[in-house]
Amino acid sequence: MNRSIKILLILFIATVAIYFLFVRKPWTTIKGELKDFAIKDTSNVTQIFIADLNHQSVTLIKQQNNTWKLNKNYIADNSKIKLLLQTIHDVNVLRPVFPKEHNTAIADLTTRGLKVIFYKGENVLKTIYVGSATPEQTGTYMLIDGSASPYVTHIPGFVGFLTPRFFAEELKWRNKLIFDYKPEEIRSIKVSFGNSEGSFSIDNSENEFPILKDGNGNIKQILDLKYLKYYVASFNQLYCEGFDVEHNMEFKDSVFKTPVFCTLIVTDKNGKSNKLQLHLKASDIKTKEQFDENGYPISNDPEKYFGFINDDKNVVYIQKYNFGKIVLKSTDFK
């Protein structure tokens, strides 16, 4: 056998070896049906169930107008739904779980994992278990229901892990929108203060201009009717800063029992009312401004209120910067 033939034979063997090692990958244990974590057509997803090992769970159901209902009672945060669906669309297998980390991955999924089920109607599209980050913080342990082996997943081009996008706490899924009305949708607005001084109401039912009344129902004459119309138009796209997820119900009950600073009730022309009850929030270590201009400690947080929406006993944080334009007194309309 001459040298040229030997070289060609070596090249042929090397090519075959490379093909089987790096294209066919006979060494991998991943089977196609067990590594397909993604749902490529997320428009088919009509319901999502998420549960954790702390006995918390949420059910998210898609509505006809493409909004999502949370546990049948609340409107879900659409931005978080969108991120979750984008995640399950883009997720991919980064690598198999190495033998030396197999027990660690199983323990993680067993002690900290979440169960996530995606439905199309009544049919299950995908059931996965989501664990924590890998030691290098660039992958996420996941397991498809029915598989004996977990895998390390990621989103190509994204550096980090995916666990924070999956959670079973109801409050974290709730929409933060409180008031969202067009002026023509509002029948009346009632603003009441604890000591009644400065309380007022606005009748916006049929007149060209709203009618301002004091706390006793007497009509008040004001010069700037345009400002009154501006006030009615201000009950649009008003969001709370967030729901309190740090404290227990005992703390929330104690806040609810403190004196009410202000109550705002908006009633639409269908007769449905929406209420926000505000309480002064004491300054704490998280308060940015601790002292006034004279150097004295500030007792109440100058930036936030505690709030309660309708009959819900969960505390929400209300930023004075956003809600200052509607937390007014009758004397502000002079």
N, C-alpha and C positions, 0 to 999 in steps of 0.2 A: 504494500500500500504506500503510494508516494505521499509526499508532504502535503500537497494541495488537498488530496482526498481526506487525509487526517484532519486538516483544519476545518474543512466543510462539515465533517462528521461531528467534530467537537462543537462547532457553532450550532448544528442542528439539535444536538442533545441539550445544549444550553438554552436554546430557544424554547424547546419543549418543556424544560424544567421551569423556566420563567413563567411560561403560560400557566402551568398547573399550580405553581406556587402563588402567583400574584393576580392571575385572572380568575382561575377556577377556585382558588383558595380552599384546597381540600382540608386544611388544618382548622378552619373555623367551624364552630359548633352552632352558629346561628342559622336557624331555619327561617325561610321567608315568612311563614305565617306567624312566627313568634317575634319578629322584630318590626313588624309593621305597626308602629304606634300612631302614625299620622292618620288624620281624616282629611282627605284631599278636597272633598266638597262639603264644607262646613255649613252650607245653606240647608243641608239635609237635617242638621241638628235642631231638634225642636224642644228637647228637655235635657237638663244636666243635673245629675245627683252627685253630691260630694259629701263624704263622711270621714271623720277622723276618729282616733282612738280615745278621745275625750268625750265621746257620746254626743258630739255636735254634728249637725248635718244641715244641708241646704238643698232645696229643690228649686231649680230655675226653669221656668216654662216660657217659651216664646209665644208672644201674642200676635194677633193678626196684623197689628200696625208695626211689627218688628221691634217692639219694646219687649222687655222680659219681666215676668212676675216672680217675686221671691217668696217662697213658702206660702203662696196663695194670698198673702196679706199686703205685701209691699211692692213698690216699683224697684227693680234692681238697677244698679249702676251700669249703664250701657257701655261705658268705656272699659270697665273691667271684664264684661262679657266679651267685648270685642277682642281684648288682649288674650283672654283664655282661648277663644276660637282660633285666633291667629297662631297661638302656641301649638295647639293640637294639629293645626294644618302644617306647620313648619318643622315640627319635632322630627328628629332623625336619630339613628343609632350612631354613637361615636365609636364605641368599641364593645366587645364582650366584657363581662366582669372577669377579672383575672382570678385564677383558682385561689390565690392567697387572700383575696378580698371577698370571696364568695360568702363566707359566714358573716362578715361585717355588713355586707349589703342586705342579706336576709334579715339580720337583726335590726337593721335600720328600718326596713320596710315593715317589720313586725311590731316595732315599738313606737315608731314615729310616722309611719306612712299614712297616706290618705287613699281612700277608694273613690274612683271617679268613673261614673257611668254616663255615656253619651247615648241618647235615644233619638230615633226617628219615629215619631208617633209612639206606638207601644213597643216597637222593636229596638233591641239593643244594637247599637252600631259598634261600640267599643267599650270595654271595661279594662281600666288600667289601675295599677297601684303606683303612687308617686312617693318616693322617698326623699332623702336629703341630698346634699351635695357630696361629690367625691372629695377625697382629701385635697386635691389640687384646685378645688372650687370651680372647675370648668365643665363639669358634667353632673348629671342628675340620675340617681338610681331609679329605674322604673321596671315594672313587671306587668306583662300582659296576663290577664286572667286565663288560667289554664296552662300557663307555662311554668316549668320547674326552675327556670334560670332567669334572673334579672339581667338587665343590660344598663350600660351607661349611655344616656341620651344627651343630646344637645340640639341647638339650632345653629346651623352653619352661619358663620359670620357674627354670631353673638357670643361675647365672652362673659361667662357667668353661669349660674345654675337657675333652674326653672321652678323650683319649689315655691317661691313666694307668689307665683301666679295661681296657685291652687290653694284654697283655704275653705274651711267649713264654718267659720264664724258668721252668723247671720248679719250682725251689724256692719261688718266689713263689706258686705255686698249691697247694702241699702243705698238707694239714690239719695244724694244730699240736697236735692231741690226741695225748697219749702213753698215759696210763692212763685207762680208763673202764670200771670194773667195779662191779657190785653185789656185796655180800659173799658172797651165795650162789653166785656164779659163780666164785669164787676157790678153787682147790685148795690152793695154797701160795704163800708169799712168801719170797724169799731176799734178804737184805741183807748184802753183803760189803764190808769195808773193806780197803784196801791192805795194812795191817799185820796183818790178821785180828782185831785186838783190837776188841771190840764187835760183831763179826759175829753174825748170828742168822738163824733161819728160823722160819716159822710154818706149822704144819699146820692147814689149814682144811677138810679133806676131808669128814669125817663127824660130827665131834663137836659137841655143843651149844655149847661154847666152843672157840676156837682154842687150839692147843698151841704154846707158845713153846719153842724149842730154841736152845742156844748154837751157836757156830761149829763145834763138834765133833759136833753132833747129839744132845747130852744135853738132856733135858727140864729146863726151868727152872721152878721154882715161883714164881708171883707172886701178890700179894694182890689187885690190881685187874684182874680179868678183863674188866670193862666197858671199861677203857681199851684192852685188847688188841683187843676187838671194834671199838672206835672206830677203832683204827689200821687194821684190815682194811678198814673202810668208807671210809677216807680215799683209797683208790685210785680215785677217781671224779672225772671231769671235770677232769683235770690236763693243762694245756696248756703247751707250751714258749712262751717269749716270741717266738721266731722263729728262722728258719734264717739262717746266716751266708751272705750273698750278696756280701760285700765282698772276701773273701780267696780266693786260688787254692788248688789242691789241695796244693801244697807246704806252705802254712801249716797246712792241715787235717791233713796227715800228721804234722807236727811236734807238733800238739796231741795227736793220738792216741797218740804215742809217749811222752808225759809220763806219770808215774806215775798210776795210777787211784786216785782218792780213794774212790769208792764205786760199787758195782754193785747195781742193784735188778732182780730177776727175778720177774715174776708169771706163774704158770701157772694157766690156767683148768681147769675140770673136764672139758674136752674134750682136755686135754693140750697145748694151744697156749700157748707162752711168749712173753712180751714183755719185752725187756730195755732198761734205761736205764743207760748207763755215764757216770759223772760225773768230771770233771777240774777241779782248781782253776784258776781264771782269774786271771792276773796283773792287777794294777791298771794302768790306762792313762789317757790323758787324758780318756776318757769316764766314768771311774769317779767317782761322786758324792762318796764319802768318800775323801779322799786321805791323811788323817792320823788317828791314834787320839786318845784323850782326853788323852794325854800329849804330843801334838805330833809323834810319830814317824810316818814314812811307813808306810802300810799296803801290804804286799807283794802280798796277794791281795785280789781284789775281794770286799768283804763282802756284796754283793747278788746276785752271779751265779756260776753254774758254766758251764763248757763241757760239752756232753753229746753222746753218740752213741746213736742209737736202733737197737737190734738190730745188724745187720751193716752198716748204712749208714755210710759214711765222711764224710758231710756234718755239719758242726758245727751244733749247736743251742744257743741260749742258754736257760739254766734259771734262773728267779728263785728265790732262796732263800726269799723270803717265801711263795711258793705251795707249794714242795716241802719246806719245813722240817718239816712235820708227818709226812713219811714218811722223811726222811733222819735216822733215829734210830739209836742204838746199844743193845745189849741192856741196858745199865745204866739206860737211860731208862725201862724198864718196872718198876723197883723200886717 
